[in-house]
Amino acid sequence: MRDLTYPPIIVAAKTAFRLLGQRIQLSGTEHVPREGGVLLAVNHVGYVDFVYGGLAANPSGRKVRFMAKRELFDHRFVGPLMRSLHHIEVDRAEGTRSLETALEYLKAGEAVGIFPEATISRSFELKELKTGATRIAAAAGVPLVPVILWGTQRMMTKDHPRDFSRGKTIAVRCAPPLHPTGEDPVAETAELRAAMTALLDETIRGYPPAEQPPGSWWLPAAYGGGAPTPEEAERLDAEEKRARAARRAAREG
């Protein structure tokens, strides 16, 4: 797959990381194979996750093709960039095409990234996972690598102003790969969620304490932070969904 845009984008991103004084913590990246198809299952805590999620495969010299919502591809400026990076457009109303593209990429030996929670977690804990990740990995016959990002929510996420101030730590951790068979997608998705939950706990506890003191809005309530509980986050998600539906109805009316 020809990549004219991806290499300079990686250079630009790493330059931005340095200018922002960010400390990138990479752990477990040896679990990402250096060749052959692989699916990376990444947690979703902020709007810049697809930028940092690719770092999981960077030590192995690979470029990740992320499955991302259609709205990004519809954007006047972001859309052409996403296509040039060969990311995969996901239409939530019709996911067959994106599934076929992901399978095509994986069978061709590409690294594909997926956010199995589908949307950003306001609680910063793992939401319930969709079964798509395990189904895709099983259908393509590729390993499924759990990946956890932490710190990206401090930059840009739901319900909070953007903060690109200097000196943040961004943690990227990978766990040993899973090998779904497709025989029981629900059970295999539960296995994936358990692996990601354990890795998230490890990542939060290993994050610099000075950067997430008790009460921090970006720290889950279960860890003494000020983030919404999963139940509160679910209520906020429902309110957002109703508001979005109302705006859509108003436009169409």
C-alpha positions in Angstrom: 0.0 0.0 0.0 1.5 3.3 -1.1 2.0 5.8 1.7 2.9 9.3 0.5 1.2 11.1 3.4 1.8 8.8 6.4 5.6 9.1 6.8 5.6 13.0 6.9 2.6 12.9 9.2 4.5 10.7 11.6 7.4 13.0 11.6 5.1 16.0 12.1 3.3 14.3 15.0 6.6 13.3 16.8 7.8 16.9 16.3 4.6 18.1 17.9 5.0 15.7 20.8 8.5 17.2 21.5 7.3 20.8 21.2 4.5 20.0 23.7 7.2 18.5 26.0 5.3 15.3 26.2 6.7 12.2 27.8 5.6 9.2 25.8 5.6 6.0 27.8 5.6 2.8 25.6 5.2 -0.6 27.2 4.5 -4.0 25.7 5.0 -2.9 22.1 6.9 -6.1 21.4 3.5 -7.8 21.4 2.7 -6.1 18.1 4.1 -8.5 15.4 6.5 -7.0 12.9 4.7 -8.5 9.9 1.4 -10.0 8.9 -2.1 -8.8 9.7 -2.8 -7.7 13.2 -5.8 -6.0 14.8 -5.2 -3.5 17.6 -8.1 -3.0 20.1 -7.7 0.5 21.6 -9.6 2.1 24.5 -11.2 5.4 23.7 -10.8 8.3 26.2 -10.2 11.3 23.9 -10.5 12.8 20.4 -6.8 12.5 19.7 -6.6 8.7 20.4 -6.1 7.7 16.8 -2.9 9.9 16.7 -1.4 8.2 19.8 -2.8 4.8 19.2 -0.6 4.3 16.2 2.5 4.6 18.5 1.7 1.0 19.7 3.0 -0.3 16.3 5.6 2.4 15.7 8.5 0.4 17.3 7.8 -2.4 14.9 7.9 0.0 12.0 4.3 -0.4 11.1 1.5 2.0 10.2 -1.9 1.5 11.6 -5.1 2.0 9.6 -7.8 3.1 12.0 -11.5 2.4 11.7 -13.1 5.8 12.3 -16.5 7.3 12.2 -17.9 8.6 8.9 -18.2 12.2 10.2 -14.4 12.5 10.1 -14.3 11.5 6.5 -17.1 14.0 5.7 -15.0 16.9 7.2 -13.7 19.3 4.6 -10.1 19.2 5.7 -9.8 16.0 7.9 -11.6 13.8 5.3 -8.9 14.0 2.6 -6.2 13.4 5.2 -7.9 10.3 6.6 -8.3 8.9 3.1 -4.6 9.6 2.3 -3.6 7.6 5.4 -5.8 4.7 4.2 -7.9 4.8 7.4 -11.2 3.0 7.2 -14.6 4.9 7.1 -17.2 3.5 9.5 -20.9 4.2 8.8 -22.7 3.2 12.0 -25.9 2.8 10.1 -24.2 0.5 7.5 -21.1 -1.3 8.8 -20.8 -4.0 6.1 -18.5 -2.0 3.9 -16.1 -1.0 6.7 -16.0 -4.6 7.8 -15.1 -5.8 4.3 -12.4 -3.2 4.0 -10.9 -4.1 7.4 -10.8 -7.8 6.4 -9.2 -6.9 3.1 -6.5 -4.9 4.8 -5.8 -7.6 7.5 -5.6 -10.4 4.9 -3.2 -8.2 3.0 -0.9 -8.1 6.1 -1.8 -4.6 7.3 -2.1 -3.4 10.9 -5.7 -2.2 11.7 -6.8 -0.2 14.7 -10.3 -0.4 16.2 -12.0 1.3 19.2 -14.3 -1.5 20.4 -16.1 0.8 22.8 -17.3 2.7 19.6 -17.5 6.0 21.5 -15.4 8.0 24.0 -15.8 6.9 27.6 -16.8 9.8 29.8 -15.9 7.8 32.9 -12.5 7.0 31.4 -13.1 3.4 32.5 -13.9 0.8 29.8 -17.4 0.8 28.5 -19.1 -2.4 27.3 -17.3 -3.5 24.1 -18.9 -4.3 20.8 -18.2 -7.8 19.4 -16.8 -6.4 16.2 -13.1 -6.6 17.2 -13.2 -10.3 18.0 -15.4 -11.1 15.0 -13.0 -9.2 12.6 -9.9 -10.8 14.1 -11.4 -14.3 13.9 -12.7 -13.8 10.3 -9.3 -12.6 9.2 -7.3 -15.1 11.2 -5.1 -12.5 12.8 -4.0 -11.8 16.4 -5.9 -9.3 18.5 -3.7 -7.0 20.6 -5.2 -5.1 23.5 -3.9 -1.5 23.7 -4.5 1.1 26.4 -4.0 4.8 26.1 -3.8 7.1 29.1 -3.3 10.9 29.3 -4.8 11.7 25.9 -8.1 12.6 27.7 -6.2 15.5 29.3 -5.8 17.1 25.9 -9.1 16.8 24.2 -12.2 14.9 25.3 -15.9 15.3 25.8 -17.3 17.9 28.2 -13.9 19.6 28.8 -12.0 22.4 27.1 -9.0 21.6 25.0 -5.7 21.7 26.8 -2.5 21.5 24.8 -0.3 22.9 27.5 3.2 21.4 27.8 4.6 18.6 29.9 1.9 15.9 29.8 2.7 12.2 30.1 1.0 10.0 27.5 1.1 6.2 28.2 0.7 3.6 25.6 0.6 0.0 26.7 0.0 -3.3 24.9 -0.9 -6.7 26.3 -0.1 -10.1 24.8 -2.2 -10.9 21.8 -5.5 -12.8 21.9 -6.5 -15.3 19.2 -10.3 -15.2 18.7 -11.8 -18.2 16.8 -15.2 -16.7 16.3 -16.9 -19.7 18.0 -18.3 -17.5 20.8 -17.9 -13.8 20.0 -19.6 -12.8 23.3 -17.2 -14.8 25.5 -14.2 -13.8 23.4 -15.2 -10.1 23.7 -15.5 -10.6 27.5 -12.0 -12.0 27.4 -10.8 -8.9 25.5 -12.5 -6.6 27.9 -10.9 -8.4 30.9 -7.5 -8.0 29.4 -8.0 -4.3 28.6 -9.5 -3.7 32.1 -6.4 -5.2 33.7 -4.1 -3.3 31.5 -6.0 0.0 32.1 -5.6 -0.6 35.9 -1.9 -1.2 35.5 -1.5 1.9 33.3 -3.4 4.2 35.7 -1.5 3.0 38.7 1.8 3.4 36.8 1.1 6.9 35.7 3.0 9.7 37.4 1.1 10.5 40.7 2.0 14.2 40.4 0.1 14.4 37.2 -3.1 12.8 38.5 -3.7 13.9 42.1 -6.9 12.8 43.8 -9.9 14.7 42.5 -8.4 15.2 39.0 -11.3 15.4 36.5 -9.4 13.0 34.2 -9.1 10.3 36.8 -11.9 7.7 37.2 -14.1 8.0 40.3 -13.1 4.5 41.3 -9.5 5.8 41.7 -10.5 8.9 43.7 -10.9 11.1 40.7 -13.6 13.6 39.6 -14.7 11.8 36.5 -18.3 10.6 36.2 -19.0 7.1 37.4 -19.9 4.6 34.6 -23.5 5.0 35.6 -23.4 8.8 35.4 -21.5 8.6 32.2 -24.2 6.3 30.7 -26.8 8.9 31.6 -24.8 11.7 30.0 -24.4 9.6 26.9 -28.1 9.0 26.7 -28.8 12.8 27.1 -26.3 13.5 24.3 -27.9 10.9 22.0 -31.4 12.4 22.6 -30.1 16.0 21.9 -28.4 14.8 18.7 -31.6 13.1 17.6 -33.6 16.3 18.3 -31.2 18.4 16.3 -31.4 15.9 13.4 -35.2 15.9 13.5 -35.3 19.8 13.6 -33.0 19.9 10.5 -35.1 17.4 8.6 -38.4 19.0 9.7 
